[in-house]
Amino acid sequence: MTTSPDHPVPEPAGDAGRVRTDLLRFLAKHTGRDWATDADVFGNGGLSSIFAMELVVHLERTYGIAIRGADLRMDNFRTVQRMGALVERLRQPAGGPGA
């Protein structure tokens, strides 16, 4: 399978460090600046709510997840740490880890 920088092959669940690294690269590429994993990307002149939808699409395509309903809260996208946690949670089998 071929990949592109915007659409890598989904990685195995449990590798939160890789998810965060990917998100930091994605943000830097699309915003022209570097971000800390705990920086509020929407606060103090950060990103727009339109960009939030780009993040949703990126996460869904890259990690093979579906972000729906209550998971679409802005709080899930404020920091790279929170986005990474969301990806990890949504990639868990139904019933939680080890199910």
Secondary structure in CASP SS format (residue, H / E / C, confidence):
PFRMAT SS
TARGET T0000
AUTHOR 0000-0000-0000
METHOD secondary structure of the structure
MODEL  1
M C 1.00
T C 1.00
T C 1.00
S E 1.00
P C 1.00
D C 1.00
H E 1.00
P C 1.00
V C 1.00
P C 1.00
E C 1.00
P C 1.00
A C 1.00
G C 1.00
D C 1.00
A H 1.00
G H 1.00
R H 1.00
V H 1.00
R H 1.00
T H 1.00
D H 1.00
L H 1.00
L H 1.00
R H 1.00
F H 1.00
L H 1.00
A H 1.00
K H 1.00
H H 1.00
T H 1.00
G C 1.00
R C 1.00
D C 1.00
W C 1.00
A C 1.00
T C 1.00
D C 1.00
A C 1.00
D C 1.00
V C 1.00
F C 1.00
G C 1.00
N C 1.00
G C 1.00
G C 1.00
L C 1.00
S C 1.00
S H 1.00
I H 1.00
F H 1.00
A H 1.00
M H 1.00
E H 1.00
L H 1.00
V H 1.00
V H 1.00
H H 1.00
L H 1.00
E H 1.00
R H 1.00
T H 1.00
Y H 1.00
G C 1.00
I C 1.00
A C 1.00
I C 1.00
R C 1.00
G H 1.00
A H 1.00
D H 1.00
L H 1.00
R C 1.00
M H 1.00
D H 1.00
N H 1.00
F H 1.00
R C 1.00
T C 1.00
V H 1.00
Q H 1.00
R H 1.00
M H 1.00
G H 1.00
A H 1.00
L H 1.00
V H 1.00
E H 1.00
R H 1.00
L H 1.00
R C 1.00
Q C 1.00
P C 1.00
A C 1.00
G C 1.00
G C 1.00
P C 1.00
G C 1.00
A C 1.00
END
